[in-house]
Amino acid sequence: MAATSERSSVRFETWIIISVLVIITALSWLYLFDMAAEMSAGGMKMPMEIPVWTPRYFLLMFVMWSVMMAGMMTPIVSPTVLIYAAVARKAARQNSPVAPTLIFVFGYLFIWTVFSLGATIAQFALDQAALLSPMMVSTSSWLGASLLIAAGVYQFLPIKKKCLSRCRSPVDFIARNWQKGHFGAFGMGIKHGVFCLGCCWVLMLLLFVGGVMNLLWIALIAAFVLVEKLLPGGDTGGRIVGVLMIVSGIIFVLYAGT
Protein backbone atom coordinates (compact mmCIF):
# COMPACT_ATOMS: atom_id res chain seq x y z
CA MET A 1 0.00 0.00 0.00
CA ALA A 2 2.81 2.40 0.91
CA ALA A 3 4.60 1.64 -2.36
CA THR A 4 1.43 2.29 -4.35
CA SER A 5 0.90 5.57 -2.56
CA GLU A 6 4.47 6.61 -3.23
CA ARG A 7 4.17 5.80 -6.94
CA SER A 8 0.99 7.85 -7.14
CA SER A 9 2.72 10.73 -5.41
CA VAL A 10 5.64 10.53 -7.85
CA ARG A 11 3.30 10.47 -10.85
CA PHE A 12 1.36 13.44 -9.49
CA GLU A 13 4.53 15.46 -8.88
CA THR A 14 5.84 14.59 -12.34
CA TRP A 15 2.63 15.75 -13.98
CA ILE A 16 2.72 18.97 -11.97
CA ILE A 17 6.29 19.69 -13.15
CA ILE A 18 5.45 18.85 -16.76
CA SER A 19 2.34 21.04 -16.59
CA VAL A 20 4.33 24.01 -15.25
CA LEU A 21 6.93 23.63 -18.01
CA VAL A 22 4.21 23.40 -20.64
CA ILE A 23 2.48 26.49 -19.25
CA ILE A 24 5.75 28.49 -19.29
CA THR A 25 6.35 27.45 -22.89
CA ALA A 26 2.77 28.06 -24.03
CA LEU A 27 2.50 31.50 -22.42
CA SER A 28 5.85 32.50 -23.92
CA TRP A 29 4.77 31.51 -27.41
CA LEU A 30 1.39 33.19 -27.00
CA TYR A 31 3.20 36.39 -26.10
CA LEU A 32 5.40 36.07 -29.18
CA PHE A 33 2.43 35.39 -31.45
CA ASP A 34 0.63 38.43 -30.06
CA MET A 35 3.67 40.68 -30.45
CA ALA A 36 4.37 39.44 -33.98
CA ALA A 37 0.73 40.07 -34.92
CA GLU A 38 0.90 43.62 -33.54
CA MET A 39 4.09 44.34 -35.46
CA SER A 40 2.63 42.92 -38.64
CA ALA A 41 -0.54 45.00 -38.25
CA GLY A 42 1.56 48.09 -37.57
CA GLY A 43 3.60 47.45 -40.68
CA MET A 44 0.44 47.23 -42.79
CA LYS A 45 -0.98 50.48 -41.44
CA MET A 46 2.08 52.74 -41.70
CA PRO A 47 5.59 52.85 -43.14
CA MET A 48 7.96 51.09 -40.79
CA GLU A 49 10.72 53.31 -39.40
CA ILE A 50 13.81 52.66 -37.32
CA PRO A 51 12.51 52.72 -33.72
CA VAL A 52 13.46 55.37 -31.21
CA TRP A 53 15.26 53.64 -28.35
CA THR A 54 13.64 55.14 -25.30
CA PRO A 55 14.04 53.38 -21.92
CA ARG A 56 10.52 52.02 -22.36
CA TYR A 57 11.34 50.58 -25.79
CA PHE A 58 14.57 49.05 -24.44
CA LEU A 59 12.57 47.38 -21.67
CA LEU A 60 10.02 46.12 -24.19
CA MET A 61 12.77 44.55 -26.32
CA PHE A 62 14.43 43.04 -23.24
CA VAL A 63 11.14 41.46 -22.19
CA MET A 64 10.61 40.19 -25.74
CA TRP A 65 14.03 38.50 -25.80
CA SER A 66 13.57 37.07 -22.30
CA VAL A 67 10.18 35.59 -23.14
CA MET A 68 11.49 34.26 -26.44
CA MET A 69 14.37 32.48 -24.73
CA ALA A 70 11.99 31.01 -22.14
CA GLY A 71 9.73 29.71 -24.92
CA MET A 72 12.63 28.23 -26.89
CA MET A 73 14.69 26.74 -24.06
CA THR A 74 12.15 25.48 -21.50
CA PRO A 75 11.22 22.38 -23.57
CA ILE A 76 14.93 21.63 -24.09
CA VAL A 77 15.77 21.64 -20.37
CA SER A 78 12.74 19.53 -19.43
CA PRO A 79 14.57 16.15 -19.24
CA THR A 80 17.18 17.63 -16.88
CA VAL A 81 14.43 19.19 -14.77
CA LEU A 82 12.68 15.84 -14.39
CA ILE A 83 15.95 14.15 -13.43
CA TYR A 84 16.60 16.87 -10.86
CA ALA A 85 13.12 16.26 -9.41
CA ALA A 86 13.77 12.51 -9.15
CA VAL A 87 17.10 13.03 -7.38
CA ALA A 88 15.51 15.62 -5.08
CA ARG A 89 12.83 13.13 -4.07
CA LYS A 90 15.51 10.57 -3.18
CA ALA A 91 17.46 13.19 -1.21
CA ALA A 92 14.33 14.22 0.66
CA ARG A 93 13.75 10.61 1.74
CA GLN A 94 17.26 10.71 3.20
CA ASN A 95 16.42 13.91 5.12
CA SER A 96 18.78 15.97 2.99
CA PRO A 97 17.73 19.63 2.49
CA VAL A 98 16.40 20.07 -1.05
CA ALA A 99 14.77 22.92 -2.91
CA PRO A 100 11.64 22.85 -5.08
CA THR A 101 12.36 21.91 -8.67
CA LEU A 102 11.16 25.31 -9.82
CA ILE A 103 14.21 26.89 -8.13
CA PHE A 104 16.44 24.90 -10.49
CA VAL A 105 14.33 26.11 -13.44
CA PHE A 106 14.62 29.72 -12.27
CA GLY A 107 18.41 29.40 -12.13
CA TYR A 108 18.48 28.03 -15.66
CA LEU A 109 16.23 30.75 -17.04
CA PHE A 110 18.22 33.41 -15.18
CA ILE A 111 21.18 32.72 -17.48
CA TRP A 112 19.01 33.13 -20.54
CA THR A 113 17.64 36.36 -19.10
CA VAL A 114 21.21 37.66 -18.82
CA PHE A 115 21.76 36.61 -22.43
CA SER A 116 18.57 38.48 -23.36
CA LEU A 117 20.03 41.66 -21.91
CA GLY A 118 23.12 41.21 -24.07
CA ALA A 119 20.97 40.47 -27.14
CA THR A 120 18.93 43.63 -26.51
CA ILE A 121 22.11 45.69 -26.33
CA ALA A 122 23.33 44.06 -29.55
CA GLN A 123 20.01 44.88 -31.22
CA PHE A 124 20.34 48.49 -30.09
CA ALA A 125 23.86 48.70 -31.51
CA LEU A 126 22.80 47.19 -34.84
CA ASP A 127 19.85 49.59 -35.02
CA GLN A 128 22.11 52.56 -34.39
CA ALA A 129 24.41 51.35 -37.17
CA ALA A 130 21.35 51.02 -39.48
CA LEU A 131 22.06 47.31 -39.95
CA LEU A 132 18.57 46.11 -38.96
CA SER A 133 15.24 46.65 -40.63
CA PRO A 134 12.26 47.80 -38.53
CA MET A 135 11.18 44.14 -38.52
CA MET A 136 14.53 43.29 -36.88
CA VAL A 137 16.11 41.55 -39.88
CA SER A 138 19.67 42.21 -41.01
CA THR A 139 19.84 44.65 -43.91
CA SER A 140 23.48 43.78 -44.58
CA SER A 141 24.48 40.72 -46.59
CA TRP A 142 27.91 40.94 -44.96
CA LEU A 143 26.40 40.86 -41.48
CA GLY A 144 24.19 37.92 -42.37
CA ALA A 145 27.12 36.08 -43.94
CA SER A 146 29.36 36.75 -40.93
CA LEU A 147 26.77 35.42 -38.49
CA LEU A 148 26.13 32.29 -40.56
CA ILE A 149 29.84 31.51 -40.94
CA ALA A 150 30.49 32.21 -37.25
CA ALA A 151 27.63 29.91 -36.23
CA GLY A 152 28.90 27.19 -38.58
CA VAL A 153 32.49 27.41 -37.38
CA TYR A 154 31.37 27.43 -33.74
CA GLN A 155 29.80 24.00 -34.25
CA PHE A 156 33.33 22.55 -34.55
CA LEU A 157 35.06 24.37 -31.69
CA PRO A 158 36.17 22.47 -28.55
CA ILE A 159 34.08 24.70 -26.27
CA LYS A 160 30.97 23.77 -28.23
CA LYS A 161 31.80 20.08 -27.93
CA LYS A 162 32.43 20.37 -24.19
CA CYS A 163 29.21 22.26 -23.47
CA LEU A 164 27.14 20.01 -25.71
CA SER A 165 28.44 16.88 -24.02
CA ARG A 166 27.27 18.25 -20.65
CA CYS A 167 23.87 19.14 -22.06
CA ARG A 168 23.44 15.73 -23.69
CA SER A 169 24.21 13.95 -20.39
CA PRO A 170 21.74 15.35 -17.83
CA VAL A 171 22.17 12.40 -15.45
CA ASP A 172 25.92 12.91 -15.40
CA PHE A 173 25.47 16.67 -14.92
CA ILE A 174 23.16 16.20 -11.92
CA ALA A 175 25.47 13.59 -10.38
CA ARG A 176 28.57 15.76 -10.77
CA ASN A 177 27.02 19.04 -9.66
CA TRP A 178 24.43 18.16 -7.01
CA GLN A 179 24.13 20.79 -4.27
CA LYS A 180 21.80 21.02 -1.31
CA GLY A 181 19.25 23.68 -0.49
CA HIS A 182 17.73 26.58 -2.38
CA PHE A 183 21.01 28.28 -3.22
CA GLY A 184 22.40 24.95 -4.35
CA ALA A 185 19.45 24.30 -6.67
CA PHE A 186 19.61 27.82 -8.08
CA GLY A 187 23.36 27.46 -8.60
CA MET A 188 22.86 24.13 -10.38
CA GLY A 189 20.32 25.77 -12.67
CA ILE A 190 22.76 28.57 -13.40
CA LYS A 191 25.58 26.14 -14.15
CA HIS A 192 23.41 24.08 -16.48
CA GLY A 193 22.25 27.29 -18.13
CA VAL A 194 25.88 28.33 -18.69
CA PHE A 195 26.60 25.04 -20.48
CA CYS A 196 23.43 25.45 -22.51
CA LEU A 197 24.37 29.01 -23.38
CA GLY A 198 27.82 27.80 -24.38
CA CYS A 199 26.13 25.49 -26.90
CA CYS A 200 23.65 27.92 -28.37
CA TRP A 201 24.54 31.59 -28.03
CA VAL A 202 25.89 31.96 -31.58
CA LEU A 203 22.89 30.11 -32.97
CA MET A 204 20.60 32.59 -31.22
CA LEU A 205 22.33 35.44 -33.03
CA LEU A 206 21.02 33.92 -36.27
CA LEU A 207 17.70 35.45 -35.26
CA PHE A 208 19.13 38.67 -36.68
CA VAL A 209 19.51 36.88 -40.02
CA GLY A 210 16.04 35.38 -40.38
CA GLY A 211 14.17 37.94 -38.29
CA VAL A 212 13.93 38.34 -34.53
CA MET A 213 10.14 38.16 -34.73
CA ASN A 214 9.94 35.61 -37.56
CA LEU A 215 8.08 32.89 -35.67
CA LEU A 216 8.93 30.18 -38.21
CA TRP A 217 12.62 31.05 -37.96
CA ILE A 218 12.42 31.03 -34.15
CA ALA A 219 10.74 27.61 -34.24
CA LEU A 220 13.37 26.21 -36.65
CA ILE A 221 16.26 27.32 -34.44
CA ALA A 222 14.52 25.93 -31.35
CA ALA A 223 13.87 22.62 -33.14
CA PHE A 224 17.51 22.37 -34.24
CA VAL A 225 18.76 22.97 -30.69
CA LEU A 226 16.26 20.40 -29.38
CA VAL A 227 17.42 17.74 -31.85
CA GLU A 228 21.10 18.50 -31.29
CA LYS A 229 20.83 18.21 -27.51
CA LEU A 230 18.31 15.44 -26.96
CA LEU A 231 18.24 12.99 -29.87
CA PRO A 232 20.75 10.24 -30.70
CA GLY A 233 23.24 11.49 -33.27
CA GLY A 234 22.25 15.08 -32.58
CA ASP A 235 25.87 16.15 -32.16
CA THR A 236 26.78 14.69 -35.55
CA GLY A 237 23.75 16.31 -37.14
CA GLY A 238 24.80 19.60 -35.59
CA ARG A 239 28.17 19.46 -37.34
CA ILE A 240 26.49 18.67 -40.65
CA VAL A 241 24.26 21.71 -40.22
CA GLY A 242 27.39 23.67 -39.30
CA VAL A 243 28.87 22.88 -42.71
CA LEU A 244 25.63 24.00 -44.36
CA MET A 245 25.73 27.27 -42.42
CA ILE A 246 29.31 27.95 -43.52
CA VAL A 247 28.40 27.23 -47.15
CA SER A 248 25.33 29.48 -46.87
CA GLY A 249 27.50 32.24 -45.41
CA ILE A 250 29.98 31.96 -48.28
CA ILE A 251 27.10 32.21 -50.75
CA PHE A 252 25.96 35.35 -48.91
CA VAL A 253 29.48 36.78 -49.24
CA LEU A 254 29.59 36.05 -52.97
CA TYR A 255 26.15 37.61 -53.35
CA ALA A 256 27.26 40.69 -51.41
CA GLY A 257 30.22 41.11 -53.72
CA THR A 258 28.10 41.20 -56.87
C-alpha positions in Angstrom: 0.0 0.0 0.0 2.8 2.4 0.9 4.6 1.6 -2.4 1.4 2.3 -4.4 0.9 5.6 -2.6 4.5 6.6 -3.2 4.2 5.8 -6.9 1.0 7.8 -7.1 2.7 10.7 -5.4 5.6 10.5 -7.8 3.3 10.5 -10.9 1.4 13.4 -9.5 4.5 15.5 -8.9 5.8 14.6 -12.3 2.6 15.7 -14.0 2.7 19.0 -12.0 6.3 19.7 -13.1 5.5 18.9 -16.8 2.3 21.0 -16.6 4.3 24.0 -15.3 6.9 23.6 -18.0 4.2 23.4 -20.6 2.5 26.5 -19.2 5.7 28.5 -19.3 6.4 27.4 -22.9 2.8 28.1 -24.0 2.5 31.5 -22.4 5.9 32.5 -23.9 4.8 31.5 -27.4 1.4 33.2 -27.0 3.2 36.4 -26.1 5.4 36.1 -29.2 2.4 35.4 -31.5 0.6 38.4 -30.1 3.7 40.7 -30.5 4.4 39.4 -34.0 0.7 40.1 -34.9 0.9 43.6 -33.5 4.1 44.3 -35.5 2.6 42.9 -38.6 -0.5 45.0 -38.2 1.6 48.1 -37.6 3.6 47.5 -40.7 0.4 47.2 -42.8 -1.0 50.5 -41.4 2.1 52.7 -41.7 5.6 52.8 -43.1 8.0 51.1 -40.8 10.7 53.3 -39.4 13.8 52.7 -37.3 12.5 52.7 -33.7 13.5 55.4 -31.2 15.3 53.6 -28.3 13.6 55.1 -25.3 14.0 53.4 -21.9 10.5 52.0 -22.4 11.3 50.6 -25.8 14.6 49.0 -24.4 12.6 47.4 -21.7 10.0 46.1 -24.2 12.8 44.5 -26.3 14.4 43.0 -23.2 11.1 41.5 -22.2 10.6 40.2 -25.7 14.0 38.5 -25.8 13.6 37.1 -22.3 10.2 35.6 -23.1 11.5 34.3 -26.4 14.4 32.5 -24.7 12.0 31.0 -22.1 9.7 29.7 -24.9 12.6 28.2 -26.9 14.7 26.7 -24.1 12.2 25.5 -21.5 11.2 22.4 -23.6 14.9 21.6 -24.1 15.8 21.6 -20.4 12.7 19.5 -19.4 14.6 16.2 -19.2 17.2 17.6 -16.9 14.4 19.2 -14.8 12.7 15.8 -14.4 15.9 14.1 -13.4 16.6 16.9 -10.9 13.1 16.3 -9.4 13.8 12.5 -9.1 17.1 13.0 -7.4 15.5 15.6 -5.1 12.8 13.1 -4.1 15.5 10.6 -3.2 17.5 13.2 -1.2 14.3 14.2 0.7 13.8 10.6 1.7 17.3 10.7 3.2 16.4 13.9 5.1 18.8 16.0 3.0 17.7 19.6 2.5 16.4 20.1 -1.0 14.8 22.9 -2.9 11.6 22.9 -5.1 12.4 21.9 -8.7 11.2 25.3 -9.8 14.2 26.9 -8.1 16.4 24.9 -10.5 14.3 26.1 -13.4 14.6 29.7 -12.3 18.4 29.4 -12.1 18.5 28.0 -15.7 16.2 30.8 -17.0 18.2 33.4 -15.2 21.2 32.7 -17.5 19.0 33.1 -20.5 17.6 36.4 -19.1 21.2 37.7 -18.8 21.8 36.6 -22.4 18.6 38.5 -23.4 20.0 41.7 -21.9 23.1 41.2 -24.1 21.0 40.5 -27.1 18.9 43.6 -26.5 22.1 45.7 -26.3 23.3 44.1 -29.6 20.0 44.9 -31.2 20.3 48.5 -30.1 23.9 48.7 -31.5 22.8 47.2 -34.8 19.8 49.6 -35.0 22.1 52.6 -34.4 24.4 51.4 -37.2 21.4 51.0 -39.5 22.1 47.3 -39.9 18.6 46.1 -39.0 15.2 46.6 -40.6 12.3 47.8 -38.5 11.2 44.1 -38.5 14.5 43.3 -36.9 16.1 41.5 -39.9 19.7 42.2 -41.0 19.8 44.7 -43.9 23.5 43.8 -44.6 24.5 40.7 -46.6 27.9 40.9 -45.0 26.4 40.9 -41.5 24.2 37.9 -42.4 27.1 36.1 -43.9 29.4 36.7 -40.9 26.8 35.4 -38.5 26.1 32.3 -40.6 29.8 31.5 -40.9 30.5 32.2 -37.3 27.6 29.9 -36.2 28.9 27.2 -38.6 32.5 27.4 -37.4 31.4 27.4 -33.7 29.8 24.0 -34.3 33.3 22.5 -34.6 35.1 24.4 -31.7 36.2 22.5 -28.5 34.1 24.7 -26.3 31.0 23.8 -28.2 31.8 20.1 -27.9 32.4 20.4 -24.2 29.2 22.3 -23.5 27.1 20.0 -25.7 28.4 16.9 -24.0 27.3 18.3 -20.7 23.9 19.1 -22.1 23.4 15.7 -23.7 24.2 13.9 -20.4 21.7 15.4 -17.8 22.2 12.4 -15.5 25.9 12.9 -15.4 25.5 16.7 -14.9 23.2 16.2 -11.9 25.5 13.6 -10.4 28.6 15.8 -10.8 27.0 19.0 -9.7 24.4 18.2 -7.0 24.1 20.8 -4.3 21.8 21.0 -1.3 19.3 23.7 -0.5 17.7 26.6 -2.4 21.0 28.3 -3.2 22.4 24.9 -4.3 19.4 24.3 -6.7 19.6 27.8 -8.1 23.4 27.5 -8.6 22.9 24.1 -10.4 20.3 25.8 -12.7 22.8 28.6 -13.4 25.6 26.1 -14.1 23.4 24.1 -16.5 22.3 27.3 -18.1 25.9 28.3 -18.7 26.6 25.0 -20.5 23.4 25.5 -22.5 24.4 29.0 -23.4 27.8 27.8 -24.4 26.1 25.5 -26.9 23.7 27.9 -28.4 24.5 31.6 -28.0 25.9 32.0 -31.6 22.9 30.1 -33.0 20.6 32.6 -31.2 22.3 35.4 -33.0 21.0 33.9 -36.3 17.7 35.4 -35.3 19.1 38.7 -36.7 19.5 36.9 -40.0 16.0 35.4 -40.4 14.2 37.9 -38.3 13.9 38.3 -34.5 10.1 38.2 -34.7 9.9 35.6 -37.6 8.1 32.9 -35.7 8.9 30.2 -38.2 12.6 31.0 -38.0 12.4 31.0 -34.2 10.7 27.6 -34.2 13.4 26.2 -36.6 16.3 27.3 -34.4 14.5 25.9 -31.3 13.9 22.6 -33.1 17.5 22.4 -34.2 18.8 23.0 -30.7 16.3 20.4 -29.4 17.4 17.7 -31.8 21.1 18.5 -31.3 20.8 18.2 -27.5 18.3 15.4 -27.0 18.2 13.0 -29.9 20.8 10.2 -30.7 23.2 11.5 -33.3 22.3 15.1 -32.6 25.9 16.1 -32.2 26.8 14.7 -35.6 23.8 16.3 -37.1 24.8 19.6 -35.6 28.2 19.5 -37.3 26.5 18.7 -40.7 24.3 21.7 -40.2 27.4 23.7 -39.3 28.9 22.9 -42.7 25.6 24.0 -44.4 25.7 27.3 -42.4 29.3 28.0 -43.5 28.4 27.2 -47.2 25.3 29.5 -46.9 27.5 32.2 -45.4 30.0 32.0 -48.3 27.1 32.2 -50.7 26.0 35.3 -48.9 29.5 36.8 -49.2 29.6 36.1 -53.0 26.1 37.6 -53.3 27.3 40.7 -51.4 30.2 41.1 -53.7 28.1 41.2 -56.9 
